[in-house]
Amino acid sequence: MNEVEKLKRAVSWLRDADGLLITAGAGMGVDSGLPDFRGAEGFWRSYPALRQHQLTFQDMANPRTLVKAPNLSWGFYGHRLQLYRRTVPHHGFQMLRRWAENMPKHATVFTSNVDGQFQKAGFSADVLAECHGSIHMMQCSEVCTDAIWSAAAFEPVVDEVECRLLSELPTCPHCGAVARPNILMFGDFDWIALRTEAQEARLNVWLASVERPVVVEIGAGKTIPTVRNFSERVGARVIRINPKDPGIAPHRGVGFASGALQTLSLLDEALTGF
């Protein structure tokens, strides 16, 4: 199938759909200026201080690092939190919102991203399922309770050269232990999943209500295939957008080997042109 045929098929699905399921990985944020941490070298370009320690993303996104080196761990997460707070979502988010407004069941989102960019772009928190949690929420590192609270009051001051937190460590309001992001980390048995479970329950209700869903999957890689697997499990009309890994079985969907904003803009133009 050539590019024009794939584009026509994708547009026909978008026009026919009664609901839009947006599934997104790290590639969704690249056009907003966010890193996708592809490989150790890509990670170290974003955090050069960690190269000298030979610490990878998998090392930093690990609860053991929080225990062993809390100021280093929160230097990493504090920097990311401030970065996500400053980032302006690219225009592709608004295109997706506009498409969904013309569908009877509108849109819902399933994302492995912890950055809160969909909320920042105007998507209601009620339509989001963040399968790996959110950096904008906290929990106790000791799990003294199952409480989850907002990180809004935490203003980290980070030495970006050393990737270390200079301000006070955030603490649990219940027991005083170091707080951690409410994010599913590698080798993590202490993540409190209640918030995500409630989100996914709402998503399942929405899925049961739609008859002709179309899935627009953006920037979801194969390394951790949670989002890709979910997209294909939901239905047979998947529009996969991924510059590196666009492959998908023809009976499952169509793939576009380009970035988020470029492909969404192409689809947006085609929706009015075909």
C-alpha positions as CSV (number, residue, x, y, z in Angstrom):
1,M,0.0,0.0,0.0
2,N,1.5,3.4,-1.0
3,E,1.4,6.5,1.0
4,V,-1.6,8.0,-0.7
5,E,-3.6,4.8,-0.2
6,K,-2.7,4.7,3.5
7,L,-3.7,8.3,3.9
8,K,-7.1,7.8,2.2
9,R,-7.7,4.8,4.4
10,A,-6.8,6.6,7.6
11,V,-9.0,9.6,6.6
12,S,-11.9,7.3,5.9
13,W,-11.6,5.7,9.4
14,L,-11.4,9.1,11.0
15,R,-14.6,10.2,9.2
16,D,-16.5,7.1,10.0
17,A,-15.5,6.7,13.7
18,D,-17.8,7.4,16.6
19,G,-14.9,7.7,19.0
20,L,-11.2,8.6,18.9
21,L,-8.8,6.6,21.1
22,I,-5.4,8.4,21.3
23,T,-2.5,6.2,22.4
24,A,0.8,7.9,22.9
25,G,4.4,7.2,23.9
26,A,7.4,9.4,24.3
27,G,7.5,10.3,20.6
28,M,4.4,12.4,21.1
29,G,6.4,15.1,23.0
30,V,9.4,15.4,20.7
31,D,7.8,18.1,18.6
32,S,7.2,20.1,21.8
33,G,10.9,19.9,22.5
34,L,10.9,17.0,24.9
35,P,13.6,14.3,24.8
36,D,12.6,10.6,24.1
37,F,15.8,9.1,25.8
38,R,16.4,6.8,22.8
39,G,19.3,4.7,24.0
40,A,22.0,5.5,26.6
41,E,23.7,8.1,24.3
42,G,20.4,10.0,23.8
43,F,19.8,10.0,27.6
44,W,23.3,11.3,28.3
45,R,22.9,14.1,25.8
46,S,20.0,15.3,28.0
47,Y,21.8,14.5,31.3
48,P,25.6,14.7,30.6
49,A,26.4,14.6,34.4
50,L,25.1,11.1,34.5
51,R,27.5,9.9,31.8
52,Q,30.5,10.1,34.2
53,H,28.6,7.8,36.6
54,Q,27.5,5.5,33.7
55,L,23.9,5.8,34.9
56,T,21.3,5.1,32.3
57,F,17.6,6.0,32.2
58,Q,16.9,2.5,33.6
59,D,19.2,3.2,36.5
60,M,17.7,6.6,37.3
61,A,14.1,5.5,36.8
62,N,14.5,2.9,39.6
63,P,13.4,3.1,43.2
64,R,16.7,1.8,44.4
65,T,18.4,4.9,43.2
66,L,16.0,7.0,45.2
67,V,17.0,5.0,48.3
68,K,20.7,5.1,47.7
69,A,21.1,8.7,46.3
70,P,17.9,10.7,46.9
71,N,19.4,14.0,45.9
72,L,20.6,12.6,42.7
73,S,17.3,10.9,42.0
74,W,15.4,14.0,42.7
75,G,17.9,16.1,40.7
76,F,16.7,13.9,37.7
77,Y,13.0,14.0,38.5
78,G,13.0,17.6,39.7
79,H,14.6,18.7,36.4
80,R,12.0,16.7,34.5
81,L,9.2,18.1,36.5
82,Q,10.3,21.7,35.8
83,L,10.9,20.9,32.1
84,Y,7.3,19.5,31.8
85,R,5.9,22.5,33.6
86,R,7.6,24.9,31.1
87,T,6.8,22.9,27.9
88,V,4.1,24.1,25.6
89,P,2.3,21.2,23.8
90,H,2.6,21.3,20.0
91,H,-0.3,22.0,17.7
92,G,-0.9,18.3,17.1
93,F,-2.7,18.1,20.4
94,Q,-5.3,20.6,19.2
95,M,-5.8,18.8,15.9
96,L,-6.7,15.7,17.9
97,R,-9.1,17.6,20.1
98,R,-10.8,19.1,17.0
99,W,-11.2,15.7,15.3
100,A,-12.8,14.3,18.5
101,E,-15.3,17.1,18.8
102,N,-16.9,15.9,15.6
103,M,-17.3,12.3,16.9
104,P,-20.3,11.3,19.0
105,K,-18.2,9.7,21.7
106,H,-15.4,12.2,21.5
107,A,-11.9,11.1,22.6
108,T,-10.1,9.2,25.3
109,V,-6.3,8.9,25.9
110,F,-4.1,6.0,26.9
111,T,-0.5,7.1,27.4
112,S,2.7,5.8,28.9
113,N,3.9,9.4,29.2
114,V,4.2,10.9,32.7
115,D,4.6,14.5,31.6
116,G,1.0,15.8,31.8
117,Q,1.1,17.3,28.4
118,F,-2.4,16.1,27.4
119,Q,-3.9,17.9,30.4
120,K,-1.9,21.0,29.6
121,A,-3.2,20.9,26.0
122,G,-6.8,21.0,27.3
123,F,-7.8,17.4,27.5
124,S,-10.0,16.7,30.6
125,A,-8.4,14.6,33.3
126,D,-11.5,12.4,33.1
127,V,-10.5,11.1,29.6
128,L,-6.9,10.2,30.5
129,A,-5.4,6.8,31.4
130,E,-1.7,7.3,32.4
131,C,-0.5,3.7,32.5
132,H,2.8,4.6,34.1
133,G,1.5,7.3,36.4
134,S,2.3,11.0,36.5
135,I,5.3,13.0,37.6
136,H,2.8,15.7,38.8
137,M,1.6,13.4,41.5
138,M,3.6,12.0,44.6
139,Q,3.4,9.2,47.0
140,C,5.4,8.0,50.0
141,S,8.6,6.1,49.2
142,E,8.0,3.9,52.2
143,V,4.3,3.4,51.3
144,C,3.2,4.2,54.8
145,T,-0.3,4.7,53.3
146,D,-1.8,4.4,49.8
147,A,-2.2,8.2,49.6
148,I,-1.4,10.0,46.3
149,W,-1.1,13.8,46.3
150,S,-0.3,16.7,43.9
151,A,3.3,17.8,43.4
152,A,2.1,21.4,42.7
153,A,3.6,22.8,45.9
154,F,7.0,21.3,45.2
155,E,9.4,23.7,43.5
156,P,12.7,21.9,43.0
157,V,15.9,23.8,42.6
158,V,18.4,21.6,40.7
159,D,22.1,21.9,39.9
160,E,21.8,20.9,36.3
161,V,25.6,20.5,35.9
162,E,25.7,17.8,38.6
163,C,22.0,16.7,38.3
164,R,21.5,17.1,42.0
165,L,18.6,18.6,44.0
166,L,19.7,21.7,45.9
167,S,16.5,22.4,47.7
168,E,14.9,20.3,50.4
169,L,13.8,16.8,49.5
170,P,10.0,16.4,49.3
171,T,8.6,14.4,52.2
172,C,5.5,12.4,52.9
173,P,3.0,14.4,54.9
174,H,1.9,11.3,56.8
175,C,5.3,9.9,58.1
176,G,8.0,12.3,57.0
177,A,9.8,9.8,54.7
178,V,11.2,11.0,51.4
179,A,8.4,11.3,48.8
180,R,8.7,10.0,45.3
181,P,6.9,10.6,42.0
182,N,3.8,8.4,41.6
183,I,5.4,6.8,38.6
184,L,5.9,3.1,37.7
185,M,9.7,2.7,37.7
186,F,11.8,-0.3,36.7
187,G,11.8,-3.1,39.2
188,D,9.2,-1.2,41.2
189,F,7.1,-3.0,43.8
190,D,6.1,0.1,45.7
191,W,4.2,2.1,43.0
192,I,0.7,2.9,44.2
193,A,-1.4,2.2,41.2
194,L,-4.9,3.2,42.5
195,R,-5.0,6.4,40.5
196,T,-4.1,4.7,37.2
197,E,-6.5,1.8,38.0
198,A,-9.4,4.3,38.3
199,Q,-8.4,5.9,35.0
200,E,-8.2,2.6,33.2
201,A,-11.6,1.6,34.6
202,R,-13.1,4.8,33.1
203,L,-11.3,4.0,29.8
204,N,-12.9,0.5,29.7
205,V,-16.4,2.0,30.2
206,W,-15.7,4.3,27.3
207,L,-14.4,1.4,25.1
208,A,-17.6,-0.5,25.8
209,S,-19.7,2.4,24.7
210,V,-18.1,2.9,21.2
211,E,-19.0,0.9,18.1
212,R,-16.6,2.2,15.5
213,P,-13.4,3.4,17.3
214,V,-10.4,4.6,15.5
215,V,-7.0,4.5,17.2
216,V,-4.4,7.1,16.6
217,E,-1.1,5.9,18.1
218,I,1.7,8.3,18.3
219,G,5.4,7.8,19.1
220,A,5.1,4.4,20.9
221,G,8.2,2.3,20.6
222,K,9.0,-1.4,20.8
223,T,11.4,-1.3,23.8
224,I,8.5,-1.2,26.2
225,P,5.5,-2.1,24.0
226,T,2.7,-1.4,26.4
227,V,1.1,1.2,24.2
228,R,1.6,-0.6,20.9
229,N,0.1,-3.8,22.3
230,F,-2.9,-1.9,23.8
231,S,-3.6,-0.1,20.4
232,E,-3.7,-3.4,18.5
233,R,-5.8,-5.1,21.2
234,V,-8.5,-2.5,21.0
235,G,-9.4,-2.7,17.4
236,A,-8.5,-3.2,13.7
237,R,-8.4,0.5,12.7
238,V,-5.0,1.7,14.1
239,I,-3.2,4.7,12.6
240,R,0.3,4.2,13.8
241,I,2.6,7.3,13.7
242,N,6.3,6.5,14.4
243,P,9.4,7.6,12.4
244,K,11.4,4.6,13.5
245,D,8.9,1.7,14.0
246,P,5.8,2.3,11.9
247,G,5.2,-1.3,11.0
248,I,1.8,-2.9,11.6
249,A,0.0,-5.8,10.1
250,P,-2.3,-4.6,7.2
251,H,-5.4,-6.2,8.9
252,R,-4.6,-4.1,12.0
253,G,-4.0,-0.7,10.6
254,V,-1.7,1.6,8.6
255,G,1.7,3.0,9.6
256,F,3.3,6.4,8.8
257,A,7.1,6.7,9.1
258,S,7.2,10.3,10.3
259,G,6.9,12.4,13.4
260,A,3.8,13.4,15.4
261,L,3.2,16.9,14.2
262,Q,4.1,16.3,10.6
263,T,1.8,13.3,10.3
264,L,-1.1,14.8,12.2
265,S,-0.8,18.0,10.0
266,L,-0.9,15.8,6.9
267,L,-4.0,13.9,8.2
268,D,-5.7,17.2,9.2
269,E,-5.2,18.6,5.7
270,A,-6.4,15.4,4.1
271,L,-9.6,15.4,6.2
272,T,-10.6,18.6,4.4
273,G,-9.1,17.7,1.0
274,F,-10.3,14.2,0.2
